[in-house]
Amino acid sequence: MSTNREKKGSFIASVGTVSGATAFSRVLGLVREQVMAYFFGAGMATDAFVTAFRIPNLLRDMFAEGAMSAAFVPVFKEKMVHGSDKEAFKLADIVITLILLVVGIVILLGIIAAPAIIYVSANGFVEVAEKFSLTVNLTRIMFVYLLLVSISALVMGMLNSYGRFGIPALSPAMFNLGTVLSVVILYRYFDQPIYTLGIGVVIGGLGQVAIQLPVLWGIGYRYRPRFSFLDEGLKKVIRLLLPMIVGLSAGRINILLNTLLASFLMEGSISYLNYSYRLMHFPLGVFAVALGTVALPRLSEMATRDDTDGLRKAFWETINLNMFVVVPSAVCLIMLGREIVELIYQWGAFSETNASHTTLALIHYSYGLIGFAAVRVTVPLFYASGDSRLPMKISIISVLINMLLYYPLIKVLDFAGLAAATSIAGLVNFIMLAFNLRKMGVIVTWGKLGVNFLRIVSASVLAFLVAKLLPIHPDIGQGVILDRLVNLFVPLFIAGVLYLLFCLIFRVREMSLLFEFMRRKFSKN
């Protein structure tokens, strides 16, 4: 019993480490978005940058941080458990060599084909020659980032398999830092200053790799080029990888279609969706992604040992921890969205109209956060068990649902309809995944899960409603920054306290885990 508690404490501690590092990175990410909003506002240049970055960023999700790490970690972990570190490192050598060759070719083709890519993905830009040309040039600059982030993601997977979570989770902070410093330092040297963001992406990618190298050397790894592309371990990685790429490609094609449709809507639509998506992605990255990151090596080891009971308990633990944090985050974004947008973005060239449109998009991304986060902690169960085909099929179905929703929702909500369609599809994606967990021996007790979910939703809505209705939004007259800080953080603090109180009253199970974790922390100190 004590061993199980220690393992659970260790898991929560690892999630806490990744969440803390990721939170720091996300804060820097918001600073990056603030710098972008302050210097460039929301208009032609920002639409060009967001569109240009979306192409290498989508490829990154497919080949690097999304599929590659998820396919690599289970096989790498299997080599560690049933073989040796030497065998695991040999697999890493082969995969890195293949990445250098394949991604290098993709980058070269991307640079050559950039005009055609933008013509297809943002056809609405074609009529404005300056906008089209700027987007093409930025795309070519930022394609290099794909190789850097691919290597960074693979190194992160290796370090996570060895229980090293902190520095890898901190590596995206280097990306954000590089982007911010590039804009601040280089802005006045460019006739078209938006190029500083493109340069910053490349510099930030270099930082992502560099910060992890000392830890990688610390576990004893030294890269040696290996061209053994018929290796059984590599074949297994590829067998897992290909369905993931197809599934992720469906989602990424959907995002490209999203961009294409937004390019025909009002000026700034792409930027409004981008700014709001970044805000929604903050809690998603800080906790849901952290849970998935820590869970994958752990689940892979359970799957390697055929521990079905462990997989079942791990799902229940992670999905409930996920809801405990993500649901109040979603409610917060809905009810305090305008205050958040004003504090973070409404400075410099970012107008009040920009803030209103960004808030509207944020509201419709917020309820999707629950689905996106649940998918993040459910998919690793399939990947750890060597099944990447079923998530692929479900991803394709959810994308088709998303596309079917575009027309009616755009008619009603304009650009915000794109966010609403994405959110609804995300919720459907999770429900379909959860229903199919039984094929792995993981039975989801929907009644038990639903009761816990309703308790958390009730606690969240009541807490933020009370905090919002209380007369605690004074204009203290000490400057715009201080007024905005008070108007956001005072109700946020009260809502946080009330949320924990209501969770106690409603007997939310995760409160006991929280108290147990805190007790163990304090007893150690």
Secondary structure, DSSP 4 states (H G I P E B T S, - for coil): -HHHHHHHHHHHHHHHHHHHHHHHHHHHHHHHHHHHHHHH-SSHHHHHHHHHHHHHHHHIIIIITTHHHHHHHHHHHHHHHHS-HHHHHHHHHHHHHHHHHHHHHHHHHHHHTHHHHHHHHTGGGTTSHHHHHHHHHHHHHHTTHHHHHHHHHHHHHHHHHTT--HHHHHHHHHHHHHHHHHHHHHGGG-SSTTHHHHHHHHHHHHHHHHTTHHHHHHTT--------TT-HHHHHHHHHHHHHHHHHHHHHHHHHHHHHHHTTSSTTHHHHHHHHHHHHHHHIIIIIHHHHHHHHHHHHHHHHTT-HHHHHHHHHHHHHHHHHHHHHHHHHHHHSHHHHHHHHT-STT--HHHHHHHHHHHHHHHHHHHHHHHHHHHHHHHHHTT--HHHHHHHHHHHHHHHHHHHHHHHHHTTHHHHHHHHHHHHHHHHHHHHGGGGGT----HHHHHHHHHHHHHHHHHHHHHHHHSS------S-HHHHHHHHHHHHHHHHHHHHHHHHHHTT-THHHHHHHHHHHHHHH-
